[in-house]
Every structure is written in C-alpha cells, then in structure tokens.
Amino acid sequence: MKSRMLITGATSGIGAALAARYAGRADLLLAGRRPYEEVAATLPADAHYVVADQSEPERAAAQIGKALADLGWETLDVVVLNAGTGWSGDPATEPAASIRNTLDANLFAAVTLAHALAALLEGGQLVLVGSTARRGAPRFASYAAAKAGLDGLARALSEEWRGKVRVKIVHPGPTATGMHAKAGFHTGRARALFAPPEMMARLIERAIARRRIRRTISFPQYLAAAVTPWRR
Ligand SMILES: NC(=O)c1ccc[n+]([C@@H]2O[C@H](COP(=O)([O-])OP(=O)(O)OC[C@H]3O[C@@H](n4cnc5c(N)ncnc54)[C@H](OP(=O)(O)O)[C@@H]3O)[C@@H](O)[C@H]2O)c1
C-alpha cells in the first residue's frame, strides 16, 4: 500500500517540487491557498487538492481536516508543513497586517495543523519546513521570528510525541523560488547561487527517508540546508 502524505504549500516552489517527486509513489493530499482551477495544471494528475489559506489558521486546519475525512483517511504517514510566506523590508515599517499574516501563515497555522493532525499521525512523521533565516535574516524580521518559532515547535513536539510521531525540521537555505519576489525582495545576482527547488525537494525526501537524524547536516553553502530532528 502506498503511504499517505499531506504537503502544504504544494502549488509552487519547493512544495510543488516535493509533490512531483512523490507523485505516483504516495497517495497525496496537497494543500494551497488558491482555487483548484488556478493550480490544477501544476499538480500531479492523481493528487488530491484542498484549498486552505493559512492566513486563517483555524479555518485552514478545519478545511484540511474535512478533506481528510472526505477521503476517508484516518491515518497519515507523512505530513510536510511547507507553506510559507514573508514580507521584506525595514522591520520598523512593516504594517501590522503583514506581521500578523507572516506569523499566522508560517507559525500559527503550523502549530494548529500539527495539533489537529496528531491523532492521525501516530506511527508517522511530521516534517516542518523552517529556514536558515531562523537565526536572523536582514529585512525579513517577522519571517525570521516565525521560523525561529517553528524550530521551537519542532523541539517541543519531538519531546511530547516521542515514541508516537517522529518530528523533524528541515532548514533550507536560499532557494530559487518565487518566495522572495512575493515578499517584495529583489534577490539580484545572488540568485544565481540559490539552490533549485528540485534540489531542496530531494534533500527533504532524504530527510523523510532517514529514521533518525541526530545532528545538523550541512550542505555546501550555496545549497545551505540543515536537517535537525533534534539538536540539543
Ligand atoms: N525560497 C527560499 O529561499 C527559502 C529558504 C528557506 C526556507 N524556505 C521555506 O520553504 C517553504 C516553501 O517556500 P518556497 O521557497 O517554495 O516559496 P513559494 O514558491 O512561494 O511557495 C510557498 C508555498 O506556500 C504557499 N502559501 C503562501 N502563503 C500561503 C497561505 N497564506 N496559505 C497557504 N499557502 C500559502 C504558496 O502558495 P502560492 O503558490 O499561492 O503562492 C506556495 O504554495 C516555505 O516555508 C519557505 O519559508 C524558502
């Protein structure tokens, strides 16, 4: 039997590349904020899709819960909470609505979803997509704060769910997706050094396949990625 997998933020970038990697090998429920008609062409043909805008975390969790119930899925083998968004600029000028959206979509939604999916995940694994920005990133203050929060969430859940759900967090480095432009950040020539999203998807798949990873794994800087289920 194929494993059952939920990937959020599967409509572009790393999430879309990850969905493409697992297409045909896993039963996929993919989540995104846009209507199905808008994203259908980018999704694997046999994947299920649910609209869940994480800027409204509780509603998104309810929508994903309903989609799982409609599919009759009572268990999940892997959940990848990958959806992410940011705002770039001088932190002092970031509008309150943007701060709220960044924290809601990246962090609050992940906490809400992780808690809502815990029962279905017994025996499976939860993979959070963090960022190297969690240590601080110029012009991405609230995004960096949200990703640092995700790191804390992963550490906490790893302890809470020990023996029940394996919790991992992957921290990609700069990746050539549309995220920076959506955040209003111009990457300029540095973008040539960014990892392709397909490479990040491959690294995430590798992290999923490993049973236990006890230490941070670093890749060459231009692919800067770290995988930490736990680092004490
Ligand atoms: N790119 C990088 O350099 C980099 C580095 C470190 C970590 N990351 C992390 O990697 C993950 C994937 O990002 P990416 O680079 O692949 O960017 P991306 O191409 O913009 O993909 C982000 C995904 O999240 C979705 N999303 C954004 N806001 C959402 C919301 N409110 N509700 C539901 N879904 C939402 C996007 O939907 P749409 O397709 O509709 O936009 C898209 O599917 C994110 O968690 C990001 O923080 C990225």
Ligand as a Chemical Component Dictionary entry (heavy atoms), coordinates in Angstrom:
data_LIG
# 
_chem_comp.id                   LIG 
_chem_comp.type                 NON-POLYMER 
_chem_comp.pdbx_formal_charge   0 
_chem_comp.three_letter_code    LIG 
# 
loop_
_chem_comp_atom.comp_id 
_chem_comp_atom.atom_id 
_chem_comp_atom.alt_atom_id 
_chem_comp_atom.type_symbol 
_chem_comp_atom.charge 
_chem_comp_atom.model_Cartn_x 
_chem_comp_atom.model_Cartn_y 
_chem_comp_atom.model_Cartn_z 
_chem_comp_atom.pdbx_ordinal 
LIG N1  N1  N 0  12.980 30.089 -1.147 1  
LIG C1  C1  C 0  13.853 30.170 -0.135 2  
LIG O1  O1  O 0  14.946 30.751 -0.270 3  
LIG C2  C2  C 0  13.534 29.520 1.180  4  
LIG C3  C3  C 0  14.556 29.427 2.126  5  
LIG C4  C4  C 0  14.288 28.849 3.354  6  
LIG C5  C5  C 0  13.024 28.341 3.623  7  
LIG N2  N2  N 1  12.040 28.441 2.687  8  
LIG C6  C6  C 0  10.739 27.912 3.041  9  
LIG O2  O2  O 0  10.372 26.912 2.119  10 
LIG C7  C7  C 0  8.944  26.803 2.092  11 
LIG C8  C8  C 0  8.490  26.849 0.644  12 
LIG O3  O3  O 0  8.786  28.137 0.122  13 
LIG P1  P1  P 0  9.205  28.351 -1.403 14 
LIG O4  O4  O 0  10.550 28.924 -1.421 15 
LIG O5  O5  O -1 8.921  27.141 -2.201 16 
LIG O6  O6  O 0  8.228  29.550 -1.797 17 
LIG P2  P2  P 0  6.985  29.595 -2.795 18 
LIG O7  O7  O 0  7.374  29.117 -4.136 19 
LIG O8  O8  O 0  6.407  30.945 -2.644 20 
LIG O9  O9  O 0  5.991  28.506 -2.169 21 
LIG C9  C9  C 0  5.337  28.757 -0.959 22 
LIG C10 C10 C 0  4.080  27.923 -0.912 23 
LIG O10 O10 O 0  3.299  28.323 0.232  24 
LIG C11 C11 C 0  2.037  28.776 -0.230 25 
LIG N3  N3  N 0  1.480  29.811 0.618  26 
LIG C12 C12 C 0  1.908  31.075 0.801  27 
LIG N4  N4  N 0  1.087  31.725 1.632  28 
LIG C13 C13 C 0  0.120  30.837 1.980  29 
LIG C14 C14 C 0  -1.045 30.925 2.787  30 
LIG N5  N5  N 0  -1.401 32.053 3.397  31 
LIG N6  N6  N 0  -1.808 29.823 2.914  32 
LIG C15 C15 C 0  -1.491 28.670 2.288  33 
LIG N7  N7  N 0  -0.428 28.544 1.482  34 
LIG C16 C16 C 0  0.360  29.635 1.339  35 
LIG C17 C17 C 0  2.300  29.287 -1.640 36 
LIG O11 O11 O 0  1.089  29.420 -2.374 37 
LIG P3  P3  P 0  1.070  30.216 -3.797 38 
LIG O12 O12 O 0  1.586  29.219 -4.825 39 
LIG O13 O13 O 0  -0.355 30.534 -3.970 40 
LIG O14 O14 O 0  1.964  31.425 -3.657 41 
LIG C18 C18 C 0  3.194  28.182 -2.144 42 
LIG O15 O15 O 0  2.462  27.023 -2.447 43 
LIG C19 C19 C 0  8.423  27.968 2.921  44 
LIG O16 O16 O 0  8.079  27.524 4.212  45 
LIG C20 C20 C 0  9.594  28.910 2.992  46 
LIG O17 O17 O 0  9.553  29.733 4.138  47 
LIG C21 C21 C 0  12.270 29.013 1.479  48 
# 
loop_
_chem_comp_bond.comp_id 
_chem_comp_bond.atom_id_1 
_chem_comp_bond.atom_id_2 
_chem_comp_bond.value_order 
_chem_comp_bond.pdbx_ordinal 
LIG N1  C1  SING 1  
LIG C1  O1  DOUB 2  
LIG C1  C2  SING 3  
LIG C2  C3  SING 4  
LIG C2  C21 DOUB 5  
LIG C3  C4  DOUB 6  
LIG C4  C5  SING 7  
LIG C5  N2  DOUB 8  
LIG N2  C6  SING 9  
LIG N2  C21 SING 10 
LIG C6  O2  SING 11 
LIG C6  C20 SING 12 
LIG O2  C7  SING 13 
LIG C7  C8  SING 14 
LIG C7  C19 SING 15 
LIG C8  O3  SING 16 
LIG O3  P1  SING 17 
LIG P1  O4  DOUB 18 
LIG P1  O5  SING 19 
LIG P1  O6  SING 20 
LIG O6  P2  SING 21 
LIG P2  O7  DOUB 22 
LIG P2  O8  SING 23 
LIG P2  O9  SING 24 
LIG O9  C9  SING 25 
LIG C9  C10 SING 26 
LIG C10 O10 SING 27 
LIG C10 C18 SING 28 
LIG O10 C11 SING 29 
LIG C11 N3  SING 30 
LIG C11 C17 SING 31 
LIG N3  C12 SING 32 
LIG N3  C16 SING 33 
LIG C12 N4  DOUB 34 
LIG N4  C13 SING 35 
LIG C13 C14 SING 36 
LIG C13 C16 DOUB 37 
LIG C14 N5  SING 38 
LIG C14 N6  DOUB 39 
LIG N6  C15 SING 40 
LIG C15 N7  DOUB 41 
LIG N7  C16 SING 42 
LIG C17 O11 SING 43 
LIG C17 C18 SING 44 
LIG O11 P3  SING 45 
LIG P3  O12 DOUB 46 
LIG P3  O13 SING 47 
LIG P3  O14 SING 48 
LIG C18 O15 SING 49 
LIG C19 O16 SING 50 
LIG C19 C20 SING 51 
LIG C20 O17 SING 52 
# 
